Amino acid sequence: MKTLLSVNNYHYRRGGAEAVFLDHNDLFRDLGWNVVPFSMEHPENEPTKWDEYFVDEIEFGRRYSLPRKALNAFKITHSFEASRKMQKLVDQIQPQVSHLHNIYHHISPSVLFTLKKNGIPSVLTLHDLKIACPAYKMLTHDGVCERCKGGNLVNVVKHRCVKDSRVTSSVIFMETMVQRLIGSYSSNVDVFVVPSRFYLEKFVEWGWDRDRFQHIPNFVDVDRFQYCDEIGEGFVFAGRLGPEKGLRTLVDAAAQAGVKLKIVGTGPLEEELKAIAESHGADITFYGYRSGEELQKLIKSSKALVLPSEWYENAPISLLEAYSLGRPVIGADIGGIPELIRPGQTGEIFESGNTEGLAEVLAAFNELSSDTAKTMGRAGREWVENSFTPRNYRERMLNLYKTLGN
């Protein structure tokens, strides 16, 4: 039996990265592999017999004493605890390969050195832009930002790119400088997996060797989503209500187009968006946080999902899930979103941040016949069934692991 050591900061479904991490684990368990997780302690973690090896919890939104803050600042750069526990786990399970997801700050890249020392191949899936941009998103107060390209990382402090805090940004600046100096990622990761071609090209553009990367798209198990042939009305957004999501543009555009809009999710812009919608007299309903069947019903009750992002999105799983439900997608022409939309066939694309452009697309889409919308939704579902299946994903990963000798 082969053993996969699977590493991620959290061991519960916190977001897209965690969903990929946990679903990846299930796929290889179903194949008969011994899958061993390594994560951070957290009260919401899914149970596992391996949690005795998990590292102590760090939650950066929590109030800590000054000494604990200093310790955490050091641990995000190099966690001796994580390295020590990883060594004990490796000695216990003797894995053939390790696959890491989000490890920044909580677990820290210290475990990469441990894996390298033990001769265990390491694959790192890049769910964000961290190895290029200290602040993950290539986004700052004035929009998409590539000021650090070429190595001028002081910009992260100058523009307070992390939590709009000069102190926090300074800590992340120093952490990034140390990681680059000691080659945490460049020297210890065998292969980087990128879910979008856009991310692959962006990393190459920023100086990384193309041969270090493998493009393996995300996947969706369509059996979890009941296809719906009855097209609803209006449009839906589902996700975090943050400034990077382009929601001010979406609310203004929906009001301008005179269409119904459902906004599902919570976040820092929630009250502002409600005020904007009210000032426009727009037909916009806020549903707060929804998940599972509740979320699926809201998506199926609409004519299309809208992704108005204004940052370099990677490969949104929510888009594939909408297709699985039989709903077309209207997406911004930014990041990896355009790779997942066939204009006129599975949805439409508009210029990111362009209110008038989005309003025109919403108005035109609103006038589409139900039959046309059904045809688009069916085409999206078929695309997922053919190209974004768990089986395709697992086969690609298996082929990658074989190149590493496993």
VENNOR-V594769 format. One record per pair of residues at least 12 apart in sequence whose C-alpha atoms are under 10 Angstrom apart, sorted by the first residue. I is the first residue (numbers start at 1). J is the second residue. Records with the same first field share a line. If there is no record, write none. Layout:
# VENNOR-V594769
I: J / J
This chain:
# VENNOR-V594769
1: 32 / 33 / 34 / 96
2: 28 / 31 / 32 / 33 / 34 / 35 / 94 / 95 / 96 / 97 / 406
3: 28 / 29 / 32 / 33 / 34 / 35 / 36 / 93 / 94 / 95 / 96 / 97 / 98 / 406
4: 25 / 28 / 29 / 33 / 34 / 35 / 36 / 37 / 93 / 94 / 95 / 96 / 97 / 98 / 99
5: 25 / 34 / 35 / 36 / 37 / 38 / 86 / 89 / 90 / 93 / 94 / 95 / 96 / 97 / 98 / 99 / 100 / 120 / 122
6: 21 / 22 / 24 / 25 / 35 / 36 / 37 / 38 / 39 / 95 / 97 / 98 / 99 / 100 / 101 / 122 / 123
7: 21 / 22 / 25 / 36 / 37 / 38 / 39 / 40 / 98 / 99 / 100 / 101 / 102 / 103 / 107 / 111 / 124
8: 21 / 22 / 37 / 38 / 39 / 40 / 99 / 100 / 101 / 102 / 103 / 104 / 106 / 107
9: 21 / 38 / 39 / 40 / 41 / 42 / 54 / 55 / 57 / 58 / 100 / 101 / 102 / 103 / 104 / 105 / 106 / 107 / 108
10: 22 / 37 / 38 / 39 / 40 / 41 / 42 / 44 / 45 / 46 / 54 / 57 / 101 / 102 / 103 / 106 / 107
11: 37 / 38 / 39 / 40 / 41 / 42 / 43 / 44 / 45 / 46 / 47 / 48 / 51 / 54
12: 39 / 42 / 43 / 44 / 45 / 46 / 47
13: 44 / 45 / 46
14: 44 / 45
15: 239
16: 127 / 218 / 315 / 316 / 317 / 318
17: 101 / 102 / 125 / 126 / 127 / 128 / 317
18: 101 / 102 / 127
19: 317
20: 101 / 125 / 127 / 218 / 219 / 220 / 317
21: 37 / 99 / 100 / 101 / 102 / 125
22: 37 / 46
23: 219 / 220 / 221 / 390
24: 99 / 218 / 219 / 390 / 393 / 394 / 397
25: 37 / 99
27: 390 / 391 / 393 / 394
28: 394 / 397 / 398
31: 394
34: 93 / 95
35: 93 / 95 / 98
36: 48 / 49 / 50 / 51 / 89 / 93 / 95 / 98
37: 49 / 50 / 51 / 53 / 54 / 89 / 98 / 99 / 100
38: 50 / 51 / 52 / 53 / 54 / 55 / 82 / 85 / 86 / 89 / 100 / 107
39: 51 / 53 / 54 / 55 / 56 / 57 / 82 / 102 / 103 / 106 / 107
40: 53 / 54 / 55 / 56 / 57 / 58 / 82 / 103 / 106 / 107
41: 53 / 54 / 55 / 56 / 57 / 58 / 106
42: 54 / 55 / 56 / 57 / 58 / 59
43: 57
50: 89
52: 85 / 89
53: 81 / 82 / 84 / 85 / 86 / 87 / 88 / 89
54: 81 / 82 / 85 / 86 / 89 / 107
55: 79 / 81 / 82 / 83 / 84 / 85 / 86 / 106 / 107
56: 81 / 82 / 106 / 107
57: 106 / 107
58: 72 / 75 / 76 / 105 / 106 / 107
59: 72 / 106
60: 72 / 105 / 106
72: 105 / 106
73: 105 / 168 / 171 / 172 / 174 / 175
74: 105 / 171 / 175
75: 105 / 106 / 107 / 108 / 110 / 175
76: 103 / 104 / 105 / 106 / 107 / 108 / 109 / 110 / 171 / 172 / 175
77: 104 / 105 / 106 / 107 / 108 / 109 / 110 / 171 / 172 / 174 / 175 / 176 / 177 / 178 / 179 / 184
78: 104 / 105 / 106 / 107 / 108 / 109 / 110 / 111 / 175 / 178 / 179 / 184
79: 105 / 106 / 107 / 108 / 109 / 110 / 111
80: 107 / 108 / 110 / 111
81: 107 / 110 / 111
82: 106 / 107 / 108 / 109 / 110 / 111 / 114
83: 107 / 108 / 109 / 110 / 111 / 112 / 113 / 114 / 115
84: 110 / 111 / 114
85: 111 / 114
86: 110 / 111 / 112 / 114 / 115
87: 111 / 114 / 115 / 117 / 118
90: 114 / 115 / 118 / 120
91: 118
94: 118 / 120
95: 115 / 118 / 119 / 120 / 121
96: 119 / 120 / 121 / 122 / 401 / 404 / 405 / 406
97: 115 / 119 / 120 / 121 / 122 / 123 / 401 / 402 / 404 / 405 / 406
98: 112 / 115 / 120 / 121 / 122 / 123 / 124 / 189 / 401
99: 121 / 122 / 123 / 124 / 125 / 189 / 191 / 192 / 193 / 401
100: 112 / 122 / 123 / 124 / 125 / 126 / 189 / 192 / 193
101: 123 / 124 / 125 / 126 / 127 / 128 / 192 / 193
102: 124 / 125 / 126 / 127 / 128 / 130
103: 124
104: 130 / 131
105: 172 / 175
108: 179 / 184
109: 179 / 183 / 184 / 185 / 188 / 189
110: 179 / 184 / 185 / 188
111: 184 / 188
112: 124 / 184 / 185 / 187 / 188 / 189
113: 183 / 184 / 185 / 187 / 188 / 189
114: 188
115: 188 / 189
116: 187 / 188 / 189 / 190
117: 188
120: 190 / 404
121: 188 / 189 / 190 / 191 / 401 / 404 / 405 / 406
122: 188 / 189 / 190 / 191 / 192 / 401 / 404
123: 188 / 189 / 190 / 191 / 192 / 193 / 213 / 214 / 397 / 400 / 401 / 404
124: 185 / 189 / 190 / 191 / 192 / 193 / 194 / 213
125: 191 / 192 / 193 / 194 / 195 / 213 / 214 / 215 / 216
126: 192 / 193 / 194 / 195 / 196 / 199 / 200 / 213 / 314
127: 193 / 194 / 195 / 196 / 199 / 313 / 314 / 315
128: 194 / 195 / 199 / 312 / 313 / 314 / 315
129: 199 / 202 / 203 / 312 / 313 / 314
130: 176
131: 176 / 179 / 180 / 184 / 185 / 186 / 203 / 206 / 208
132: 146 / 148 / 149 / 150 / 151 / 153 / 176 / 202 / 203 / 204 / 206 / 207 / 208
133: 145 / 146 / 147 / 148 / 149 / 151 / 153 / 156 / 161 / 173 / 176 / 203 / 206
134: 148 / 153 / 155 / 156 / 161 / 162 / 169 / 172 / 173 / 174 / 175 / 176 / 177
135: 156 / 160 / 161 / 162 / 163 / 169 / 172 / 173 / 176
136: 161 / 162 / 312
137: 161 / 162 / 244 / 311 / 312 / 313 / 314
138: 156 / 161 / 311 / 312
139: 161 / 162 / 244 / 310 / 311 / 312
140: 156 / 159 / 160 / 161 / 162 / 163 / 164 / 244 / 311
141: 159 / 160 / 161 / 164 / 243 / 244
142: 159
143: 243 / 244 / 310 / 311 / 353
144: 244 / 310 / 311 / 312
145: 161 / 311 / 312
146: 206
147: 159
148: 206
149: 205 / 206 / 207
150: 205 / 206 / 207
151: 177 / 180 / 206 / 207
153: 172 / 173 / 174 / 176 / 177
154: 169 / 170 / 173 / 174 / 177
155: 169 / 170 / 173
156: 168 / 169 / 170 / 172 / 173
157: 169 / 170 / 171 / 172 / 173 / 174
158: 170
161: 173
186: 208 / 209 / 212
189: 212
190: 212 / 213 / 404
191: 211 / 212 / 213 / 214 / 400 / 401 / 403 / 404
192: 210 / 211 / 212 / 213 / 214 / 215 / 216
193: 212 / 213 / 214 / 215 / 216 / 217 / 397 / 400
194: 213 / 214 / 215 / 216 / 217 / 218 / 314 / 315
195: 214 / 215 / 216 / 217 / 218 / 219 / 314 / 315 / 316 / 336
196: 214 / 215 / 216 / 217 / 218 / 313 / 314 / 315 / 316 / 335 / 336 / 337 / 339 / 340
197: 214 / 215 / 216 / 217 / 314 / 315 / 335 / 336 / 339
198: 215 / 312 / 313 / 314 / 315 / 334 / 335 / 336 / 337 / 338 / 339
199: 213 / 215 / 312 / 313 / 314 / 315 / 335 / 336
200: 212 / 213 / 214 / 215 / 314 / 336
201: 213
202: 312 / 335
214: 396 / 397 / 400
215: 396
216: 388 / 392 / 393 / 394 / 396 / 397 / 400
217: 315 / 317 / 387 / 388 / 389 / 392 / 393 / 396
218: 315 / 316 / 317 / 320 / 387 / 388 / 389 / 390 / 392 / 393
219: 315 / 317 / 320 / 321 / 384 / 385 / 387 / 388 / 389 / 390 / 391 / 392 / 393 / 394
220: 317 / 318 / 320 / 321 / 323 / 324 / 384 / 385 / 387 / 388 / 389 / 390 / 391 / 393
221: 320 / 321 / 324 / 384 / 385 / 388 / 389 / 390 / 391
222: 320 / 321 / 323 / 324 / 325 / 381 / 382 / 384 / 385 / 388 / 389 / 390
223: 324 / 385
224: 292 / 293 / 321 / 324 / 325
225: 292 / 293 / 296 / 321 / 322 / 323 / 324 / 325 / 326
226: 293 / 296 / 297 / 300 / 324 / 325 / 326
227: 300 / 322 / 323 / 324 / 325 / 326 / 327 / 377 / 378 / 381
228: 297 / 299 / 300 / 301 / 324 / 325 / 326 / 327 / 374 / 377 / 378
229: 300 / 325 / 326 / 327 / 370 / 371 / 373 / 374 / 375 / 377 / 378
230: 300 / 301 / 302 / 303 / 326 / 327 / 370 / 371 / 373 / 374
231: 299 / 300 / 301 / 302 / 303 / 304 / 326 / 327 / 369 / 370 / 371 / 372 / 373 / 374 / 377
232: 298 / 299 / 300 / 301 / 302 / 303 / 304 / 327 / 370 / 373
233: 259 / 260 / 261 / 300 / 301 / 302 / 303 / 304 / 366 / 370
234: 254 / 258 / 259 / 260 / 261 / 262 / 283 / 284 / 301 / 302 / 303 / 304 / 305 / 362 / 363 / 365 / 366
235: 254 / 259 / 260 / 261 / 262 / 263 / 284 / 298 / 299 / 300 / 301 / 302 / 303 / 304 / 305 / 306 / 329 / 330 / 362 / 365 / 366
236: 260 / 261 / 262 / 263 / 264 / 284 / 285 / 298 / 299 / 300 / 301 / 302 / 303 / 304 / 305 / 306 / 307 / 329 / 330
237: 250 / 261 / 262 / 263 / 264 / 265 / 286 / 298 / 299 / 302 / 304 / 305 / 306 / 307 / 308 / 318
238: 262 / 263 / 264 / 265 / 266 / 287 / 288 / 289 / 290 / 291 / 295 / 298 / 299 / 305 / 306 / 307 / 318 / 319
239: 263 / 264 / 265 / 266 / 267 / 288 / 289 / 290 / 307 / 318
240: 263 / 264 / 265 / 266 / 267 / 268 / 269 / 270 / 288 / 289
241: 263 / 264 / 265 / 266 / 267 / 268 / 269 / 270 / 271 / 273 / 288
242: 265 / 266 / 267 / 268 / 269 / 270 / 309
243: 267 / 268 / 269 / 309 / 310 / 311
244: 308 / 309 / 310 / 311 / 312 / 313
245: 307 / 308 / 309 / 310 / 311 / 312 / 313 / 332 / 353
246: 307 / 308 / 309 / 310 / 311 / 332 / 352 / 353 / 354 / 355
247: 263 / 269 / 270 / 273 / 306 / 307 / 308 / 309 / 310 / 353
248: 269 / 272 / 273 / 276 / 277 / 308 / 353 / 355
249: 308 / 309 / 310 / 352 / 353 / 354 / 355 / 356 / 358 / 359
250: 263 / 273 / 306 / 307 / 308 / 309 / 353 / 354 / 355 / 358 / 359 / 362
251: 263 / 273 / 274 / 276 / 277 / 280 / 282 / 283 / 284 / 355 / 359
252: 273 / 276 / 277 / 280 / 282 / 355 / 356 / 358 / 359
253: 282 / 354 / 355 / 356 / 357 / 358 / 359 / 360 / 361 / 362 / 363
254: 277 / 280 / 282 / 283 / 284 / 355 / 356 / 358 / 359 / 360 / 362 / 363
255: 276 / 277 / 278 / 279 / 280 / 281 / 282 / 283 / 284 / 359
256: 280 / 282 / 355 / 356 / 358 / 359 / 360 / 362 / 363
257: 282 / 355 / 356 / 358 / 359 / 360 / 361 / 362 / 363 / 364 / 366
258: 281 / 282 / 283 / 284 / 359 / 362 / 363 / 366
259: 282 / 283 / 284 / 359 / 362 / 363 / 365 / 366
260: 282 / 283 / 284 / 285 / 302 / 303 / 362 / 366
261: 282 / 283 / 284 / 285 / 286 / 302 / 303 / 305 / 306
262: 283 / 284 / 285 / 286 / 287 / 298 / 299 / 301 / 302 / 305 / 306
263: 284 / 285 / 286 / 287 / 288 / 289 / 298 / 306
264: 285 / 286 / 287 / 288 / 289 / 290 / 291 / 295 / 298 / 299
265: 286 / 287 / 288 / 289 / 290 / 291 / 295
266: 286 / 287 / 288 / 289 / 290
267: 288 / 289
270: 286 / 288
273: 286
274: 286
296: 321 / 322 / 325
297: 325
299: 321 / 322 / 325 / 326 / 327
300: 322 / 325 / 326 / 327
301: 327
302: 327 / 328
303: 326 / 327 / 328 / 329 / 365 / 366 / 368 / 370 / 373 / 374 / 377
304: 322 / 323 / 326 / 327 / 328 / 329 / 330 / 346 / 347 / 348 / 362 / 365 / 366 / 373 / 376 / 377
305: 318 / 319 / 321 / 322 / 323 / 327 / 328 / 329 / 330 / 331 / 347
306: 319 / 322 / 328 / 329 / 330 / 331 / 332 / 347 / 348 / 349 / 358 / 362
307: 319 / 329 / 330 / 331 / 332 / 333 / 337 / 349 / 350 / 352
308: 330 / 331 / 332 / 333 / 334 / 337 / 349 / 350 / 351 / 352 / 353 / 354 / 355 / 358
309: 331 / 332 / 333 / 334 / 335 / 337 / 351 / 352 / 353
310: 332 / 333 / 334 / 335 / 351 / 352 / 353 / 354
311: 332 / 334 / 335 / 352 / 353
312: 333 / 334 / 335 / 336 / 337
313: 332 / 334 / 335 / 336 / 337
314: 334 / 335 / 336 / 337 / 339
315: 335 / 336 / 337 / 338 / 339 / 340
316: 336 / 337 / 340
319: 331 / 337 / 340 / 341 / 380
320: 340 / 341 / 380 / 381 / 383 / 384 / 388
321: 380 / 381 / 384
322: 377 / 380 / 381
323: 341 / 346 / 347 / 376 / 377 / 378 / 379 / 380 / 381 / 382 / 383 / 384 / 385
324: 377 / 378 / 379 / 380 / 381 / 382 / 383 / 384 / 385
325: 377 / 378 / 380 / 381
326: 346 / 373 / 374 / 375 / 376 / 377 / 378 / 379 / 380 / 381 / 382
327: 346 / 347 / 373 / 374 / 375 / 376 / 377 / 378 / 379 / 380 / 381
328: 341 / 342 / 343 / 344 / 345 / 346 / 347 / 348 / 373 / 374 / 375 / 376 / 377 / 378 / 379 / 380 / 381
329: 341 / 342 / 343 / 345 / 346 / 347 / 348 / 349 / 376 / 377 / 380
330: 343 / 346 / 347 / 348 / 349 / 350 / 358 / 361 / 362 / 365
331: 343 / 347 / 348 / 349 / 350 / 351 / 352 / 358
332: 348 / 349 / 350 / 351 / 352 / 353 / 354 / 358
333: 348 / 349 / 350 / 351 / 352 / 353
334: 349 / 350 / 351 / 352 / 353
335: 352
337: 349
338: 350
340: 380 / 383 / 384
341: 380
342: 376 / 379 / 380 / 383
343: 376
344: 372 / 373 / 376
345: 372 / 373 / 375 / 376 / 377 / 378 / 379 / 380
346: 373 / 374 / 375 / 376 / 377 / 378 / 379 / 380 / 381 / 382 / 383
347: 365 / 373 / 376 / 377 / 379 / 380
348: 361 / 362 / 365 / 376
349: 361
350: 362
